[in-house]
Amino acid sequence: MSTHSDASGAIMPLPKIRRATGLGGVVPALAFVGIFFVAPVAILLLRSVLEPVPGLGNYAQLIGSATYLKIFANTFIVSGLVTVISLAIGFPVAWALAIMPGRLSTMIFAILLLSMWTNLLARTYAWMVLLQRTGLINKMLMGMGLIDQPLALVNNLTGVTIGMTYIMLPFIVLPLYGVIKKIDPSTLQAAALCGANRWQCLTRVLLPLAMPGMAAGALMVFVMSLGYFVTPSLLGGTANMMLAELIAQFVQSLVNWGMGGAAALVLLVVTLSLYAVQLRFFGNQNPGGR
């Protein structure tokens, strides 16, 4: 028992400090999450099996329709391409940021953050201007003699992939930078002293140590790409619809909450499955090898 002395020098016991126990401290937070997040999702998913008639008819219609299956294919193909391209571009950028001098690294970070803070709709319209047949990109390619005719880069999945890669790139650079920055440089130096060349240092040392950050960034980009709406809607058009556009059409245009809830549940199941896989293989790894 802790004690203290009073003015007369007598030893007096200190009062015990009560610690909060149970769930009393987190009940408000749990109630907030339950009311504003869990309940709306649960209601939407219930409507998927109750409307227009009780049963799994909405899911059967989603799976049995070639049109809807094409939309699912578009969504997963574009999301996968965006994730792979973002990783291929983001890893060298994150590595360069980690080894750059502080002032230059700070400046490039500011540019990345500025791109994230710029209005999404404005950035998407800017890509529409750049990618159209008379846009800057086609003019540059034709001026360099690389193409004879303008390329079709909008109103297709190519434009969607380009626009979404640009938007998603910061979301993979930032977690990768945090992981790479924690890697001890002496680890790479030790590998070089042991006879490893640059390729072996990259594939056998740097990439395994950075894998948790790569997995976290790839998961974030893939999941966000699955549910993206604005960029695919403007750069892809109705002929190349993705899942988020389909859900919006069900709810807003067709007022079919049952089909919209069914499509949303498919998206939710895929997201949770990917998160479970990421936790299974990378959840216990220590980023940076420390």
Sequence and secondary structure as in RCSB ss.txt:
>XXXX:A:sequence
MSTHSDASGAIMPLPKIRRATGLGGVVPALAFVGIFFVAPVAILLLRSVLEPVPGLGNYAQLIGSATYLKIFANT
FIVSGLVTVISLAIGFPVAWALAIMPGRLSTMIFAILLLSMWTNLLARTYAWMVLLQRTGLINKMLMGMGLIDQP
LALVNNLTGVTIGMTYIMLPFIVLPLYGVIKKIDPSTLQAAALCGANRWQCLTRVLLPLAMPGMAAGALMVFVMS
LGYFVTPSLLGGTANMMLAELIAQFVQSLVNWGMGGAAALVLLVVTLSLYAVQLRFFGNQNPGGR
>XXXX:A:secstr
  EEE TTS EEE        TTTTTHHHHHHHIIIIIHHHHHHHHHHHHSSSSSSHHHHHHHH HHHHHHHHHH
HHHHHHHHHHHHHHHHHHHHHHHHS HHHHHHHHHHHHHHHHS HHHHHHHHHHHHSTTSHHHHHHHHTTS SS 
   SSSHHHHHHHHHHHHHHHHHHHHHHHHHHS HHHHHHHHHTT  HHHHIIIIIHHHHHHHHHHHHHHHHHHH
HT  HHHHHHH GGG  HHHHHHIIIIIS  HHHHHHHHHHHHHHHHHHHHHHHHHHTT  GGG 
